[in-house]
Amino acid sequence: MMQHAILVETHANVDLLAKVIRKMTADNHYFFIHVDRKAKNYQDFLTLASHHVCFTDKRYNVRWGSVDQIYATLELISKARSIGIDFDYYHLISGQDYPVHTSRYFDDFFSNSTCSYMELDSKSPIGPRYMYYHLNGIMNVRKGIGETLKRYSLELQKYLSSLFQLRKPLPMRPYKGSNWWSLHKDMIGCILAYINQHPEYLKRFRFSSCCDEVFFHTLAFNSKLKCTIVKDDLRYYDWHRTYPNEKLPRVLTHSDYNKIIITNALFCRKIENKMSSKLINLLDGNESII
């Protein structure tokens, strides 16, 4: 039976995570959890600890779009590899993900597979994320003075970059996609081997923006195992607003159920306990759509 490491990056909702663990509980499923250092309810998360549920030794203060997101993911992988189990798959999810199917369905899907699953976005530009110096790791750049400083800083850097090169390009062709993925152990091994041999690669992403969507994809799609990648992250999101200024991806409700189950998604997000309660019941088979 394949062994699965579920890597969770979370910051708030203990009750939802407890439901995820309960639904996915199996002898071959292990959970590794990184709780953001800003979380005020860390002790509540620790009540979930068990033989199959572990927490990272190091916790990062993960600001939006900062390199700390990459550090947290690497910490999760390191924790999973430290417990002496040869995991076949590593699945990175957020604290607002929820499994679409049963544990048995999940296991059957990956049975005898050696593919890795990552979404690839070839439409939006990548360069601005790492070719300029960003302030994401220092302050909140999405509002107030942080947003103002970000705007002026980037305007200045765009001008300066027309005169000379501000930052070195990446050492290989860059790729970008969703930062939530399911990777085979061989792909994880390739990624870690490169990072260990080239520590400057990780350092290069300091002062970048949202490069958790670039860091792993660039290594994976340039690796010798790139032909084993299925360009699908097996996640369901909805990026379409239902009212002005709605945060995206939007919170899913029971009205999304039929759209979710006709896809091949294994996880869906964003989920919130109250707004998504009926959807959770539907996905768990505890409620009828009628």
NORWOSUL-V667974 format. One record per residue. N is the residue number from 1. PHI is phi in radians with two decimals (* if undefined). PSI is psi in whole degrees, 0 to 359 (NA if undefined). Layout:
N|PHI|PSI / N|PHI|PSI
//
This chain:
1|*|134 / 2|-1.17|145 / 3|-1.75|132 / 4|-2.10|130 / 5|-1.82|117 / 6|-1.70|112 / 7|-1.71|122 / 8|-2.08|127 / 9|-1.90|116 / 10|-2.44|169 / 11|-2.59|349 / 12|-2.49|302 / 13|-1.57|93 / 14|-1.17|317 / 15|-1.07|318 / 16|-1.14|317 / 17|-1.09|322 / 18|-1.07|321 / 19|-1.16|320 / 20|-1.08|313 / 21|-1.08|317 / 22|-1.07|317 / 23|-1.22|325 / 24|-1.68|4 / 25|-1.01|129 / 26|-2.85|158 / 27|-1.07|334 / 28|-1.80|12 / 29|-1.97|127 / 30|-2.20|139 / 31|-1.90|133 / 32|-2.17|123 / 33|-2.12|129 / 34|-1.90|118 / 35|-1.77|124 / 36|-0.89|139 / 37|-1.09|338 / 38|-1.33|344 / 39|-1.06|131 / 40|-1.57|350 / 41|-1.97|35 / 42|-1.00|320 / 43|-1.09|328 / 44|-1.16|321 / 45|-1.08|321 / 46|-1.11|341 / 47|-1.17|345 / 48|-1.48|350 / 49|-1.05|139 / 50|-2.79|186 / 51|-1.04|330 / 52|-1.82|3 / 53|-2.26|113 / 54|-2.12|156 / 55|-2.04|147 / 56|-1.15|147 / 57|-1.26|327 / 58|-1.91|137 / 59|-2.08|134 / 60|-1.82|150 / 61|-1.49|93 / 62|-1.51|102 / 63|-1.47|152 / 64|-0.98|127 / 65|1.33|5 / 66|-1.56|167 / 67|-1.16|343 / 68|-1.05|334 / 69|-1.10|320 / 70|-1.17|315 / 71|-1.02|317 / 72|-1.11|320 / 73|-1.15|316 / 74|-1.12|325 / 75|-1.13|320 / 76|-1.12|315 / 77|-1.07|316 / 78|-1.06|318 / 79|-1.10|317 / 80|-1.10|321 / 81|-1.36|351 / 82|-1.56|350 / 83|-1.66|3 / 84|1.52|14 / 85|-1.88|134 / 86|-1.49|86 / 87|-1.21|138 / 88|-1.46|326 / 89|-2.37|148 / 90|-2.12|122 / 91|-2.04|118 / 92|-1.68|122 / 93|-2.31|164 / 94|-1.67|172 / 95|-1.29|359 / 96|-2.04|23 / 97|-1.66|156 / 98|-2.49|137 / 99|-1.19|136 / 100|-1.40|326 / 101|-2.14|182 / 102|-1.33|166 / 103|-1.07|323 / 104|-1.14|316 / 105|-1.05|316 / 106|-1.01|311 / 107|-1.13|318 / 108|-1.10|324 / 109|-1.06|317 / 110|-1.60|358 / 111|-0.98|124 / 112|1.14|13 / 113|-1.54|148 / 114|-2.20|13 / 115|-1.45|159 / 116|-2.00|147 / 117|-2.09|113 / 118|-2.49|134 / 119|-1.32|142 / 120|-2.11|125 / 121|-1.89|108 / 122|-1.82|8 / 123|-1.70|314 / 124|-1.46|149 / 125|-1.17|147 / 126|-1.88|320 / 127|-0.83|314 / 128|-1.02|339 / 129|-1.24|330 / 130|-2.23|353 / 131|-1.57|353 / 132|-2.04|162 / 133|-1.54|122 / 134|-1.92|156 / 135|-1.78|9 / 136|-0.95|323 / 137|-1.38|354 / 138|-1.86|323 / 139|-2.65|170 / 140|-1.35|111 / 141|-1.66|10 / 142|-1.80|359 / 143|-2.81|163 / 144|1.08|214 / 145|-1.14|329 / 146|-1.08|318 / 147|-1.14|320 / 148|-1.14|314 / 149|-1.08|320 / 150|-1.04|314 / 151|-1.08|312 / 152|-1.19|323 / 153|-1.09|316 / 154|-1.20|323 / 155|-1.08|318 / 156|-1.14|316 / 157|-1.16|324 / 158|-1.10|321 / 159|-1.17|313 / 160|-1.11|324 / 161|-1.21|343 / 162|-1.35|346 / 163|-1.76|324 / 164|-2.78|167 / 165|-1.40|120 / 166|-1.35|314 / 167|-2.33|149 / 168|-1.23|145 / 169|-1.22|168 / 170|-1.16|155 / 171|-1.32|2 / 172|-2.68|171 / 173|-1.08|129 / 174|-1.41|148 / 175|-2.34|157 / 176|-2.49|149 / 177|-3.07|183 / 178|-0.99|140 / 179|-1.43|5 / 180|-1.83|128 / 181|-2.65|170 / 182|-2.26|109 / 183|-1.99|137 / 184|-1.21|154 / 185|-1.04|328 / 186|-1.16|322 / 187|-1.19|318 / 188|-1.02|318 / 189|-1.07|318 / 190|-1.09|315 / 191|-1.10|313 / 192|-1.17|324 / 193|-1.08|317 / 194|-1.15|316 / 195|-1.08|319 / 196|-1.16|324 / 197|-1.42|337 / 198|-2.31|71 / 199|-1.05|340 / 200|-1.18|339 / 201|-1.10|313 / 202|-1.13|318 / 203|-1.07|329 / 204|-1.07|338 / 205|-1.60|5 / 206|-1.16|144 / 207|1.06|33 / 208|-1.80|179 / 209|-2.29|122 / 210|0.97|36 / 211|-1.55|6 / 212|-1.11|341 / 213|-1.56|0 / 214|-2.10|318 / 215|-0.91|303 / 216|-1.33|323 / 217|-1.11|319 / 218|-1.08|317 / 219|-1.19|317 / 220|-1.15|313 / 221|-1.37|354 / 222|-1.85|2 / 223|-1.47|169 / 224|-1.19|347 / 225|-1.78|15 / 226|-1.03|332 / 227|-1.26|349 / 228|-1.65|2 / 229|-1.49|127 / 230|-1.66|124 / 231|-1.40|63 / 232|-2.71|125 / 233|-1.54|359 / 234|1.10|29 / 235|-2.11|150 / 236|-1.96|125 / 237|-2.29|162 / 238|-2.24|114 / 239|-1.75|17 / 240|-1.86|122 / 241|-1.25|142 / 242|-1.79|351 / 243|-2.72|158 / 244|-1.00|139 / 245|1.16|16 / 246|-1.13|135 / 247|-1.19|142 / 248|-2.12|149 / 249|-1.11|149 / 250|-1.35|159 / 251|-1.23|130 / 252|-1.49|146 / 253|-2.27|182 / 254|-1.04|336 / 255|-1.19|346 / 256|-1.63|355 / 257|-0.95|308 / 258|-1.10|327 / 259|-1.22|326 / 260|-1.25|312 / 261|-1.29|346 / 262|-1.52|356 / 263|-1.64|177 / 264|-1.70|20 / 265|-1.15|140 / 266|-1.75|339 / 267|-2.34|152 / 268|-2.29|151 / 269|-2.75|155 / 270|-1.63|145 / 271|-2.06|136 / 272|-2.24|142 / 273|-0.88|308 / 274|-1.34|305 / 275|-1.11|330 / 276|-1.83|11 / 277|-1.04|317 / 278|-1.20|323 / 279|-1.09|318 / 280|-1.05|317 / 281|-1.09|320 / 282|-1.13|315 / 283|-1.16|331 / 284|-1.50|356 / 285|1.35|18 / 286|-1.66|0 / 287|-2.64|149 / 288|-1.63|148 / 289|-1.22|340 / 290|-1.33|NA
//
